[in-house]
């Protein structure tokens, strides 16, 4: 789904903490990522956090990360940890994984 290749594509692994489960966070994150034409995935963690992998153009990734800092209505994000990583390029869309 990402339209650019090479140096234009940025990828991040992100951990979102707070009240982020049971509030529609994963499906809202998927909607926001698809709207920005990002690829990757989002999943709940056993400890109550949400993990995200996203890749795409830097501007779109930055906008998505900004959205993650607030999340959907009902969420209360207390911390967002970012780690830039190498793009995997195996993701063609953005999915909710279990």
N, CA, C and O atoms as CSV, one atom per row, in Angstrom:
chain,resi,resn,atom,element,x,y,z
A,1,UNK,N,N,0.821,-1.192,0.000
A,1,UNK,CA,C,0.000,0.000,0.000
A,1,UNK,C,C,0.859,1.248,0.000
A,1,UNK,O,O,0.433,2.290,-0.497
A,2,UNK,N,N,2.062,1.162,0.548
A,2,UNK,CA,C,2.916,2.339,0.511
A,2,UNK,C,C,3.303,2.631,-0.920
A,2,UNK,O,O,3.593,1.717,-1.692
A,3,UNK,N,N,3.309,3.904,-1.279
A,3,UNK,CA,C,3.500,4.297,-2.656
A,3,UNK,C,C,4.952,4.585,-3.002
A,3,UNK,O,O,5.306,4.582,-4.182
A,4,UNK,N,N,5.788,4.828,-2.034
A,4,UNK,CA,C,7.175,5.178,-2.302
A,4,UNK,C,C,8.070,4.042,-1.851
A,4,UNK,O,O,7.676,3.211,-1.032
A,5,UNK,N,N,9.262,4.013,-2.384
A,5,UNK,CA,C,10.209,2.969,-2.027
A,5,UNK,C,C,11.535,3.594,-1.627
A,5,UNK,O,O,11.745,4.800,-1.760
A,6,UNK,N,N,12.418,2.744,-1.137
A,6,UNK,CA,C,13.767,3.201,-0.810
A,6,UNK,C,C,13.798,4.117,0.391
A,6,UNK,O,O,13.147,3.858,1.403
A,7,UNK,N,N,14.574,5.213,0.270
A,7,UNK,CA,C,14.788,6.116,1.384
A,7,UNK,C,C,13.543,6.895,1.770
A,7,UNK,O,O,13.484,7.444,2.870
A,8,UNK,N,N,12.544,6.959,0.892
A,8,UNK,CA,C,11.327,7.705,1.188
A,8,UNK,C,C,10.444,6.991,2.210
A,8,UNK,O,O,9.613,7.627,2.860
A,9,UNK,N,N,10.615,5.681,2.356
A,9,UNK,CA,C,9.782,4.890,3.262
A,9,UNK,C,C,10.440,4.829,4.631
A,9,UNK,O,O,11.609,4.462,4.758
A,10,UNK,N,N,9.672,5.194,5.658
A,10,UNK,CA,C,10.128,5.113,7.040
A,10,UNK,C,C,9.274,4.085,7.769
A,10,UNK,O,O,8.103,3.898,7.439
A,11,UNK,N,N,9.849,3.430,8.743
A,11,UNK,CA,C,9.121,2.417,9.504
A,11,UNK,C,C,9.390,2.589,10.993
A,11,UNK,O,O,10.494,2.940,11.410
A,12,UNK,N,N,8.351,2.331,11.782
A,12,UNK,CA,C,8.461,2.451,13.236
A,12,UNK,C,C,7.737,1.309,13.921
A,12,UNK,O,O,6.698,0.839,13.457
A,13,UNK,N,N,8.300,0.876,15.024
A,13,UNK,CA,C,7.601,0.011,15.975
A,13,UNK,C,C,7.222,0.937,17.118
A,13,UNK,O,O,8.044,1.697,17.629
A,14,UNK,N,N,5.963,0.853,17.504
A,14,UNK,CA,C,5.419,1.803,18.469
A,14,UNK,C,C,4.681,1.039,19.557
A,14,UNK,O,O,3.967,0.077,19.276
A,15,UNK,N,N,4.855,1.467,20.784
A,15,UNK,CA,C,4.122,0.905,21.932
A,15,UNK,C,C,3.318,2.042,22.533
A,15,UNK,O,O,3.867,3.077,22.911
A,16,UNK,N,N,2.010,1.837,22.619
A,16,UNK,CA,C,1.102,2.845,23.155
A,16,UNK,C,C,0.557,2.322,24.477
A,16,UNK,O,O,0.013,1.220,24.543
A,17,UNK,N,N,0.709,3.126,25.531
A,17,UNK,CA,C,0.270,2.716,26.862
A,17,UNK,C,C,-0.817,3.642,27.373
A,17,UNK,O,O,-0.967,4.770,26.903
A,18,UNK,N,N,-1.570,3.150,28.341
A,18,UNK,CA,C,-2.665,3.903,28.941
A,18,UNK,C,C,-3.950,3.103,28.830
A,18,UNK,O,O,-3.924,1.873,28.796
A,19,UNK,N,N,-5.068,3.800,28.773
A,19,UNK,CA,C,-6.360,3.130,28.571
A,19,UNK,C,C,-6.568,3.012,27.061
A,19,UNK,O,O,-7.226,3.848,26.440
A,20,UNK,N,N,-5.993,1.955,26.486
A,20,UNK,CA,C,-5.987,1.799,25.038
A,20,UNK,C,C,-6.597,0.474,24.580
A,20,UNK,O,O,-6.621,0.178,23.386
A,21,UNK,N,N,-7.083,-0.309,25.520
A,21,UNK,CA,C,-7.799,-1.529,25.154
A,21,UNK,C,C,-9.247,-1.386,25.605
A,21,UNK,O,O,-9.530,-0.774,26.634
A,22,UNK,N,N,-10.154,-1.957,24.826
A,22,UNK,CA,C,-11.579,-1.884,25.154
A,22,UNK,C,C,-12.220,-0.567,24.750
A,22,UNK,O,O,-13.336,-0.265,25.174
A,23,UNK,N,N,-11.523,0.226,23.932
A,23,UNK,CA,C,-12.045,1.534,23.508
A,23,UNK,C,C,-12.036,1.678,21.979
A,23,UNK,O,O,-12.207,2.779,21.456
A,24,UNK,N,N,-11.837,0.562,21.268
A,24,UNK,CA,C,-11.803,0.603,19.809
A,24,UNK,C,C,-10.505,1.129,19.236
A,24,UNK,O,O,-10.471,1.575,18.089
A,25,UNK,N,N,-9.443,1.085,20.008
A,25,UNK,CA,C,-8.173,1.671,19.581
A,25,UNK,C,C,-7.630,0.994,18.327
A,25,UNK,O,O,-7.233,1.674,17.382
A,26,UNK,N,N,-7.609,-0.343,18.308
A,26,UNK,CA,C,-7.011,-1.044,17.167
A,26,UNK,C,C,-7.735,-0.740,15.857
A,26,UNK,O,O,-7.098,-0.460,14.842
A,27,UNK,N,N,-9.050,-0.795,15.884
A,27,UNK,CA,C,-9.802,-0.576,14.647
A,27,UNK,C,C,-9.758,0.888,14.213
A,27,UNK,O,O,-9.753,1.189,13.020
A,28,UNK,N,N,-9.727,1.785,15.181
A,28,UNK,CA,C,-9.566,3.209,14.848
A,28,UNK,C,C,-8.176,3.466,14.276
A,28,UNK,O,O,-8.024,4.241,13.332
A,29,UNK,N,N,-7.159,2.816,14.848
A,29,UNK,CA,C,-5.792,2.966,14.340
A,29,UNK,C,C,-5.696,2.425,12.921
A,29,UNK,O,O,-5.036,3.021,12.070
A,30,UNK,N,N,-6.351,1.301,12.663
A,30,UNK,CA,C,-6.351,0.749,11.303
A,30,UNK,C,C,-6.980,1.741,10.329
A,30,UNK,O,O,-6.444,1.983,9.248
A,31,UNK,N,N,-8.113,2.310,10.713
A,31,UNK,CA,C,-8.789,3.293,9.861
A,31,UNK,C,C,-7.867,4.480,9.567
A,31,UNK,O,O,-7.751,4.910,8.419
A,32,UNK,N,N,-7.214,5.005,10.604
A,32,UNK,CA,C,-6.323,6.155,10.434
A,32,UNK,C,C,-5.121,5.806,9.553
A,32,UNK,O,O,-4.703,6.613,8.723
A,33,UNK,N,N,-4.573,4.617,9.732
A,33,UNK,CA,C,-3.420,4.193,8.927
A,33,UNK,C,C,-3.815,4.025,7.460
A,33,UNK,O,O,-3.088,4.464,6.569
A,34,UNK,N,N,-4.946,3.401,7.209
A,34,UNK,CA,C,-5.398,3.208,5.828
A,34,UNK,C,C,-5.699,4.551,5.162
A,34,UNK,O,O,-5.426,4.747,3.978
A,35,UNK,N,N,-6.264,5.465,5.941
A,35,UNK,CA,C,-6.559,6.799,5.411
A,35,UNK,C,C,-5.282,7.498,4.943
A,35,UNK,O,O,-5.298,8.294,4.005
A,36,UNK,N,N,-4.184,7.182,5.617
A,36,UNK,CA,C,-2.889,7.792,5.278
A,36,UNK,C,C,-2.055,6.914,4.343
A,36,UNK,O,O,-0.899,7.222,4.053
A,37,UNK,N,N,-2.659,5.814,3.875
A,37,UNK,CA,C,-2.001,4.884,2.947
A,37,UNK,C,C,-0.735,4.264,3.547
A,37,UNK,O,O,0.269,4.093,2.855
A,38,UNK,N,N,-0.793,3.932,4.830
A,38,UNK,CA,C,0.315,3.263,5.503
A,38,UNK,C,C,0.099,1.758,5.484
A,38,UNK,O,O,-1.028,1.287,5.329
A,39,UNK,N,N,1.163,1.019,5.641
A,39,UNK,CA,C,1.104,-0.433,5.758
A,39,UNK,C,C,1.608,-0.816,7.142
A,39,UNK,O,O,2.347,-0.063,7.775
A,40,UNK,N,N,1.200,-2.000,7.607
A,40,UNK,CA,C,1.658,-2.493,8.897
A,40,UNK,C,C,0.572,-3.225,9.646
A,40,UNK,O,O,-0.293,-3.867,9.051
A,41,UNK,N,N,0.629,-3.118,10.976
A,41,UNK,CA,C,-0.331,-3.835,11.808
A,41,UNK,C,C,-0.456,-3.174,13.181
A,41,UNK,O,O,0.366,-2.344,13.570
A,42,UNK,N,N,-1.506,-3.567,13.898
A,42,UNK,CA,C,-1.737,-3.124,15.277
A,42,UNK,C,C,-2.264,-4.326,16.057
A,42,UNK,O,O,-3.042,-5.120,15.527
A,43,UNK,N,N,-1.842,-4.461,17.313
A,43,UNK,CA,C,-2.330,-5.574,18.142
A,43,UNK,C,C,-2.338,-5.183,19.616
A,43,UNK,O,O,-1.577,-4.319,20.052
A,44,UNK,N,N,-3.212,-5.835,20.367
A,44,UNK,CA,C,-3.234,-5.691,21.819
A,44,UNK,C,C,-2.129,-6.541,22.421
A,44,UNK,O,O,-1.801,-7.609,21.905
A,45,UNK,N,N,-1.561,-6.060,23.509
A,45,UNK,CA,C,-0.576,-6.826,24.269
A,45,UNK,C,C,-1.212,-7.317,25.564
A,45,UNK,O,O,-2.180,-6.728,26.046
A,46,UNK,N,N,-0.673,-8.388,26.124
A,46,UNK,CA,C,-1.218,-8.970,27.348
A,46,UNK,C,C,-1.163,-8.014,28.535
A,46,UNK,O,O,-1.961,-8.136,29.464
A,47,UNK,N,N,-0.227,-7.064,28.512
A,47,UNK,CA,C,-0.069,-6.148,29.647
A,47,UNK,C,C,-0.961,-4.905,29.550
A,47,UNK,O,O,-0.849,-4.002,30.378
A,48,UNK,N,N,-1.849,-4.851,28.543
A,48,UNK,CA,C,-2.772,-3.725,28.414
A,48,UNK,C,C,-2.332,-2.659,27.425
A,48,UNK,O,O,-3.090,-1.729,27.149
A,49,UNK,N,N,-1.133,-2.771,26.890
A,49,UNK,CA,C,-0.638,-1.819,25.897
A,49,UNK,C,C,-1.099,-2.243,24.503
A,49,UNK,O,O,-1.663,-3.323,24.324
A,50,UNK,N,N,-0.852,-1.385,23.532
A,50,UNK,CA,C,-1.093,-1.684,22.129
A,50,UNK,C,C,0.235,-1.517,21.396
A,50,UNK,O,O,0.935,-0.523,21.590
A,51,UNK,N,N,0.581,-2.496,20.548
A,51,UNK,CA,C,1.780,-2.418,19.728
A,51,UNK,C,C,1.381,-2.133,18.290
A,51,UNK,O,O,0.354,-2.604,17.804
A,52,UNK,N,N,2.216,-1.353,17.627
A,52,UNK,CA,C,1.954,-0.944,16.250
A,52,UNK,C,C,3.250,-1.059,15.453
A,52,UNK,O,O,4.326,-0.716,15.943
A,53,UNK,N,N,3.133,-1.546,14.223
A,53,UNK,CA,C,4.212,-1.434,13.249
A,53,UNK,C,C,3.619,-0.686,12.067
A,53,UNK,O,O,2.574,-1.076,11.547
A,54,UNK,N,N,4.275,0.384,11.638
A,54,UNK,CA,C,3.784,1.117,10.468
A,54,UNK,C,C,4.940,1.513,9.584
A,54,UNK,O,O,6.052,1.755,10.054
A,55,UNK,N,N,4.657,1.578,8.280
A,55,UNK,CA,C,5.657,2.028,7.326
A,55,UNK,C,C,4.972,2.821,6.230
A,55,UNK,O,O,3.830,2.553,5.856
A,56,UNK,N,N,5.699,3.802,5.730
A,56,UNK,CA,C,5.184,4.648,4.669
A,56,UNK,C,C,5.989,5.923,4.579
A,56,UNK,O,O,7.029,6.049,5.226
A,57,UNK,N,N,5.520,6.876,3.782
A,57,UNK,CA,C,6.208,8.166,3.667
A,57,UNK,C,C,6.276,8.874,5.021
A,57,UNK,O,O,5.322,8.822,5.797
A,58,UNK,N,N,7.399,9.535,5.307
A,58,UNK,CA,C,7.621,10.158,6.617
A,58,UNK,C,C,6.475,11.065,7.053
A,58,UNK,O,O,6.056,11.007,8.209
A,59,UNK,N,N,5.965,11.894,6.160
A,59,UNK,CA,C,4.899,12.823,6.527
A,59,UNK,C,C,3.642,12.071,6.981
A,59,UNK,O,O,3.001,12.472,7.952
A,60,UNK,N,N,3.290,10.995,6.294
A,60,UNK,CA,C,2.119,10.208,6.670
A,60,UNK,C,C,2.349,9.476,7.989
A,60,UNK,O,O,1.451,9.392,8.827
A,61,UNK,N,N,3.561,8.946,8.166
A,61,UNK,CA,C,3.900,8.261,9.412
A,61,UNK,C,C,3.843,9.250,10.578
A,61,UNK,O,O,3.304,8.924,11.636
A,62,UNK,N,N,4.385,10.439,10.399
A,62,UNK,CA,C,4.355,11.451,11.458
A,62,UNK,C,C,2.918,11.814,11.843
A,62,UNK,O,O,2.611,11.954,13.026
A,63,UNK,N,N,2.045,11.965,10.855
A,63,UNK,CA,C,0.641,12.293,11.133
A,63,UNK,C,C,-0.036,11.157,11.893
A,63,UNK,O,O,-0.833,11.406,12.798
A,64,UNK,N,N,0.274,9.911,11.533
A,64,UNK,CA,C,-0.291,8.756,12.218
A,64,UNK,C,C,0.199,8.685,13.660
A,64,UNK,O,O,-0.588,8.427,14.570
A,65,UNK,N,N,1.483,8.911,13.873
A,65,UNK,CA,C,2.037,8.905,15.230
A,65,UNK,C,C,1.384,10.004,16.065
A,65,UNK,O,O,1.099,9.798,17.244
A,66,UNK,N,N,1.151,11.142,15.477
A,66,UNK,CA,C,0.463,12.223,16.180
A,66,UNK,C,C,-0.929,11.768,16.611
A,66,UNK,O,O,-1.355,12.047,17.732
A,67,UNK,N,N,-1.633,11.074,15.732
A,67,UNK,CA,C,-2.961,10.558,16.082
A,67,UNK,C,C,-2.850,9.543,17.216
A,67,UNK,O,O,-3.680,9.548,18.124
A,68,UNK,N,N,-1.837,8.669,17.180
A,68,UNK,CA,C,-1.665,7.655,18.224
A,68,UNK,C,C,-1.485,8.279,19.602
A,68,UNK,O,O,-1.837,7.657,20.605
A,69,UNK,N,N,-0.952,9.473,19.674
A,69,UNK,CA,C,-0.716,10.127,20.966
A,69,UNK,C,C,-2.023,10.486,21.684
A,69,UNK,O,O,-2.022,10.738,22.889
A,70,UNK,N,N,-3.132,10.509,20.943
A,70,UNK,CA,C,-4.450,10.781,21.531
A,70,UNK,C,C,-5.368,9.577,21.398
A,70,UNK,O,O,-6.056,9.208,22.350
A,71,UNK,N,N,-5.381,8.964,20.221
A,71,UNK,CA,C,-6.238,7.810,19.977
A,71,UNK,C,C,-7.683,8.203,19.786
A,71,UNK,O,O,-8.003,9.383,19.641
A,72,UNK,N,N,-8.562,7.207,19.784
A,72,UNK,CA,C,-9.987,7.464,19.562
A,72,UNK,C,C,-10.660,8.004,20.825
A,72,UNK,O,O,-10.066,7.975,21.903
A,73,UNK,N,N,-11.899,8.497,20.696
A,73,UNK,CA,C,-12.636,8.910,21.894
A,73,UNK,C,C,-12.713,7.743,22.883
A,73,UNK,O,O,-12.935,6.602,22.480
A,74,UNK,N,N,-12.535,8.017,24.131
A,74,UNK,CA,C,-12.563,6.984,25.163
A,74,UNK,C,C,-11.183,6.496,25.561
A,74,UNK,O,O,-11.018,5.930,26.641
A,75,UNK,N,N,-10.198,6.702,24.714
A,75,UNK,CA,C,-8.829,6.294,25.051
A,75,UNK,C,C,-8.181,7.367,25.917
A,75,UNK,O,O,-8.543,8.542,25.859
A,76,UNK,N,N,-7.228,6.939,26.711
A,76,UNK,CA,C,-6.417,7.865,27.495
A,76,UNK,C,C,-4.972,7.399,27.374
A,76,UNK,O,O,-4.518,6.546,28.136
A,77,UNK,N,N,-4.263,7.962,26.417
A,77,UNK,CA,C,-2.878,7.573,26.146
A,77,UNK,C,C,-1.968,8.256,27.160
A,77,UNK,O,O,-2.010,9.476,27.324
A,78,UNK,N,N,-1.146,7.459,27.837
A,78,UNK,CA,C,-0.222,8.011,28.825
A,78,UNK,C,C,1.227,7.999,28.339
A,78,UNK,O,O,2.053,8.767,28.833
A,79,UNK,N,N,1.539,7.129,27.371
A,79,UNK,CA,C,2.916,7.062,26.877
A,79,UNK,C,C,2.935,6.440,25.479
A,79,UNK,O,O,2.187,5.507,25.188
A,80,UNK,N,N,3.794,6.971,24.633
A,80,UNK,CA,C,4.022,6.430,23.294
A,80,UNK,C,C,5.525,6.282,23.121
A,80,UNK,O,O,6.263,7.267,23.150
A,81,UNK,N,N,5.972,5.053,22.940
A,81,UNK,CA,C,7.395,4.766,22.739
A,81,UNK,C,C,7.624,4.414,21.280
A,81,UNK,O,O,6.973,3.520,20.739
A,82,UNK,N,N,8.557,5.122,20.642
A,82,UNK,CA,C,8.853,4.935,19.225
A,82,UNK,C,C,10.228,4.326,19.049
A,82,UNK,O,O,11.174,4.662,19.760
A,83,UNK,N,N,10.318,3.423,18.085
A,83,UNK,CA,C,11.632,2.895,17.699
A,83,UNK,C,C,11.644,2.789,16.182
A,83,UNK,O,O,10.912,1.986,15.604
A,84,UNK,N,N,12.479,3.603,15.536
A,84,UNK,CA,C,12.583,3.518,14.087
A,84,UNK,C,C,13.262,2.203,13.727
A,84,UNK,O,O,14.198,1.769,14.400
A,85,UNK,N,N,12.785,1.582,12.669
A,85,UNK,CA,C,13.300,0.293,12.249
A,85,UNK,C,C,13.397,0.256,10.729
A,85,UNK,O,O,12.977,1.192,10.049
A,86,UNK,N,N,13.937,-0.800,10.217
A,86,UNK,CA,C,14.056,-0.960,8.764
A,86,UNK,C,C,12.686,-1.356,8.205
A,86,UNK,O,O,12.025,-2.224,8.775
A,87,UNK,N,N,12.249,-0.742,7.108
A,87,UNK,CA,C,10.970,-1.146,6.496
A,87,UNK,C,C,11.009,-2.616,6.098
A,87,UNK,O,O,11.994,-3.101,5.542
A,88,UNK,N,N,9.918,-3.313,6.395
A,88,UNK,CA,C,9.826,-4.734,6.076
A,88,UNK,C,C,9.374,-4.959,4.642
A,88,UNK,O,O,9.718,-5.973,4.035
A,89,UNK,N,N,8.605,-4.024,4.098
A,89,UNK,CA,C,8.119,-4.082,2.720
A,89,UNK,C,C,7.291,-5.315,2.397
A,89,UNK,O,O,6.917,-5.512,1.241
A,90,UNK,N,N,6.998,-6.146,3.380
A,90,UNK,CA,C,6.158,-7.323,3.142
A,90,UNK,C,C,4.682,-7.029,3.393
A,90,UNK,O,O,3.818,-7.844,3.070
A,91,UNK,N,N,4.396,-5.868,3.968
A,91,UNK,CA,C,3.019,-5.496,4.277
A,91,UNK,C,C,2.428,-4.710,3.111
A,91,UNK,O,O,3.010,-3.729,2.647
A,92,UNK,N,N,1.279,-5.151,2.653
A,92,UNK,CA,C,0.611,-4.471,1.532
A,92,UNK,C,C,-0.543,-3.610,2.012
A,92,UNK,O,O,-1.033,-2.761,1.267
A,93,UNK,N,N,-0.984,-3.818,3.245
A,93,UNK,CA,C,-2.091,-3.062,3.817
A,93,UNK,C,C,-1.834,-2.913,5.307
A,93,UNK,O,O,-0.765,-3.288,5.789
A,94,UNK,N,N,-2.789,-2.376,6.038
A,94,UNK,CA,C,-2.665,-2.222,7.485
A,94,UNK,C,C,-3.729,-3.101,8.130
A,94,UNK,O,O,-4.913,-2.976,7.814
A,95,UNK,N,N,-3.320,-3.986,9.028
A,95,UNK,CA,C,-4.214,-4.994,9.587
A,95,UNK,C,C,-4.252,-4.953,11.105
A,95,UNK,O,O,-3.315,-4.494,11.759
A,96,UNK,N,N,-5.352,-5.442,11.645
A,96,UNK,CA,C,-5.468,-5.738,13.068
A,96,UNK,C,C,-5.051,-7.195,13.210
A,96,UNK,O,O,-5.629,-8.076,12.574
A,97,UNK,N,N,-4.044,-7.449,14.046
A,97,UNK,CA,C,-3.592,-8.828,14.264
A,97,UNK,C,C,-3.898,-9.242,15.692
A,97,UNK,O,O,-4.031,-8.409,16.589
A,98,UNK,N,N,-4.005,-10.534,15.876
A,98,UNK,CA,C,-4.367,-11.081,17.183
A,98,UNK,C,C,-3.301,-11.999,17.703
A,98,UNK,O,O,-3.441,-12.550,18.795
